Amino acid sequence: QVQLVESGGGLVKPGGSLRLSCAASGFTFSDFYMSWIRQAPGKGLEWLAYISSSGSAKYHADSLKGRFTISRDNAKNSLYLQLNNLGAEDTAVYYCARDPPTVTLDYWGQGTLVTVSS
Amino acid sequence: AIQMTQSPSSLSASVGDRVTINCRASQGIRNDLGWFQQKPGKAPKLLIYAASTLQSGVPSRFSGTGSGTDFTLTISSLQPEDFATYYCLQDYTYPRTFGQGTKVEIK
C-alpha cells in the first residue's frame, strides 16, 4: 500500500534551517509528481511546492520568497524540502503528498512538526 | 494566484442532515477542483477530484458538482464520522490554492 513518511521536523531557532524528508513506498516513486503542503497551528492548508517525476520541473509558492527548495532522489524513493531563514510564521505541520495528474494529492503522509522559536 | 473562497466557514448540523459546502474560484478553473476532509490531528484525505469524481473508497453520500468558478460539495445524509473540516483545492494552475476550510460541527 502507498505509504509516505515525513521526518526531519523539530525545534529550530529563528533564522535557522532544516531539511525535511519524505520516504515513499508502495508505489513507483519515480513515476509521480510530489508536493509539500503545510498547516500552521489552528489554521488552514497552504500548498508550498511541487516537483515533477524526474525532478526537472519545480514550482514554489511565491509567499516562500525563495527560502524553501523542493528536491527528490528517485534512487532513494525520497522527497525533500530544504527550509532556510526560518521565522515564527513557518511553525506548522509539514505534509508531503503524492500528486498525480487530475487525482490531485491522493495520498498524504502523517506530517512532521516544525517549531520555530528562540 | 487564484483565490478560493469557501462558504460557510462553519456550520452545525445533525446526523442525517443534508449538508452543502460551496467553493468559488476567483477565475475559471474548468473542473480542476478537489475536495478534502480533515479530522483533528490527522492528514487531509481526498474525497473528490475533477470536481465530481469520487475517490476510491469514499462513501457515495459525498458528491461534488460545478465547473468554471462555482463548486459544491454535498453530503447527502451526514454521519457521525463526517464531522470534520473540509477544504477545496484548485489544481488548474500553480500555485495551487486551498479554500480556507469549512468546519462541520455537531448540532
Boltz contact constraints between the chains, C-beta under 6 A:
constraints:
  - contact:
      token1: [A, 44]
      token2: [B, 100]
      max_distance: 6.0
  - contact:
      token1: [A, 44]
      token2: [B, 101]
      max_distance: 6.0
  - contact:
      token1: [A, 45]
      token2: [B, 87]
      max_distance: 6.0
  - contact:
      token1: [A, 45]
      token2: [B, 98]
      max_distance: 6.0
  - contact:
      token1: [A, 47]
      token2: [B, 96]
      max_distance: 6.0
  - contact:
      token1: [A, 59]
      token2: [B, 94]
      max_distance: 6.0
  - contact:
      token1: [A, 61]
      token2: [B, 95]
      max_distance: 6.0
  - contact:
      token1: [A, 95]
      token2: [B, 43]
      max_distance: 6.0
  - contact:
      token1: [A, 102]
      token2: [B, 50]
      max_distance: 6.0
  - contact:
      token1: [A, 103]
      token2: [B, 49]
      max_distance: 6.0
  - contact:
      token1: [A, 104]
      token2: [B, 34]
      max_distance: 6.0
  - contact:
      token1: [A, 104]
      token2: [B, 49]
      max_distance: 6.0
  - contact:
      token1: [A, 104]
      token2: [B, 91]
      max_distance: 6.0
  - contact:
      token1: [A, 106]
      token2: [B, 46]
      max_distance: 6.0
  - contact:
      token1: [A, 108]
      token2: [B, 43]
      max_distance: 6.0
  - contact:
      token1: [A, 108]
      token2: [B, 44]
      max_distance: 6.0
  - contact:
      token1: [A, 110]
      token2: [B, 43]
      max_distance: 6.0
  - contact:
      token1: [A, 111]
      token2: [B, 43]
      max_distance: 6.0
